[in-house]
Amino acid sequence: MNDFIDFKVGDLKTVIEDVNEDFDLIFQDVGGKTLYNTMFNDYLRLLKTGRRLLVEDVPLPVFI
């Protein structure tokens, strides 16, 4: 599995700054729900066109 999955674990704001690769899938599960909107543009930067962002416990309402 390690050949296909690259887990990034740590403080989201710090980890994401150092990432410069494209991803097929990003799964977000953060404790601070205020980070959802803050990090959205970073997710778009990292996701390949047509790929997926999975968000656990998204606060409502959500407008994309």
VEXTIKOL-10875 format. One record per residue (C-alpha): residue number from 1; residue in one letter; chain; z, y, x. Coordinates in pm, 1 decimal. Last residue first. Example, Ala and Ser with C-alpha at 12.3 -4.5 7.8 and 13.67 -1.06 7.14 Angstrom:
{node 2, s, A, {714.0, -106.0, 1367.0}} {node 1, a, A, {780.0, -450.0, 1230.0}} 
END
This chain:
{node 64, i, A, {-325.4, 2525.7, -1901.7}} {node 63, f, A, {-56.3, 2625.4, -2150.7}} {node 62, v, A, {267.0, 2429.3, -2168.6}} {node 61, p, A, {536.8, 2495.1, -2427.7}} {node 60, l, A, {748.7, 2307.0, -2333.3}} {node 59, p, A, {914.8, 2201.9, -2010.5}} {node 58, v, A, {743.8, 1908.5, -1838.7}} {node 57, d, A, {972.9, 1610.3, -1799.8}} {node 56, e, A, {752.2, 1423.8, -1547.7}} {node 55, v, A, {422.9, 1583.2, -1446.6}} {node 54, l, A, {114.8, 1384.5, -1352.6}} {node 53, l, A, {-164.5, 1587.3, -1190.4}} {node 52, r, A, {-499.0, 1408.3, -1191.5}} {node 51, r, A, {-839.4, 1430.0, -1021.4}} {node 50, g, A, {-1164.9, 1588.8, -1141.9}} {node 49, t, A, {-1209.1, 1808.1, -835.5}} {node 48, k, A, {-980.7, 1694.5, -554.8}} {node 47, l, A, {-622.5, 1810.6, -589.5}} {node 46, l, A, {-458.3, 2008.4, -309.2}} {node 45, r, A, {-548.0, 2364.7, -407.3}} {node 44, l, A, {-481.7, 2291.0, -775.5}} {node 43, y, A, {-138.4, 2159.7, -683.7}} {node 42, d, A, {-64.6, 2474.8, -484.3}} {node 41, n, A, {-166.3, 2685.6, -784.3}} {node 40, f, A, {81.9, 2494.4, -1004.3}} {node 39, m, A, {381.2, 2531.8, -769.7}} {node 38, t, A, {548.4, 2833.5, -929.1}} {node 37, n, A, {470.3, 2720.8, -1283.8}} {node 36, y, A, {649.2, 2388.7, -1242.2}} {node 35, l, A, {916.7, 2523.3, -1008.9}} {node 34, t, A, {1131.3, 2658.9, -1294.0}} {node 33, k, A, {1202.1, 2296.4, -1391.3}} {node 32, g, A, {1431.5, 2260.7, -1092.7}} {node 31, g, A, {1491.1, 1887.2, -1067.7}} {node 30, v, A, {1137.1, 1804.6, -962.1}} {node 29, d, A, {925.6, 1506.7, -1060.9}} {node 28, q, A, {563.8, 1582.2, -977.7}} {node 27, f, A, {305.4, 1309.2, -935.2}} {node 26, i, A, {-9.0, 1423.7, -753.0}} {node 25, l, A, {-323.2, 1212.9, -772.3}} {node 24, d, A, {-662.8, 1208.3, -598.8}} {node 23, f, A, {-534.2, 1424.2, -314.4}} {node 22, d, A, {-705.9, 1658.3, -71.6}} {node 21, e, A, {-552.2, 1736.5, 267.6}} {node 20, n, A, {-389.6, 2050.3, 403.4}} {node 19, v, A, {-20.5, 1979.5, 346.0}} {node 18, d, A, {223.4, 2187.7, 551.8}} {node 17, e, A, {301.3, 2438.9, 276.0}} {node 16, i, A, {357.9, 2154.3, 28.0}} {node 15, v, A, {654.3, 2014.5, 219.6}} {node 14, t, A, {848.4, 2340.9, 235.9}} {node 13, k, A, {816.3, 2442.8, -129.5}} {node 12, l, A, {878.1, 2087.5, -245.9}} {node 11, d, A, {1192.8, 2021.8, -43.7}} {node 10, g, A, {1153.1, 1664.9, 72.0}} {node 9, v, A, {946.0, 1352.5, 13.0}} {node 8, k, A, {569.4, 1324.3, 50.5}} {node 7, f, A, {450.4, 971.7, -18.2}} {node 6, d, A, {102.6, 887.1, 109.3}} {node 5, i, A, {-41.4, 597.6, -86.8}} {node 4, f, A, {-358.3, 405.1, 2.2}} {node 3, d, A, {-306.7, 258.5, 350.3}} {node 2, n, A, {68.5, 240.6, 285.7}} {node 1, m, A, {0.0, 0.0, 0.0}} 
END
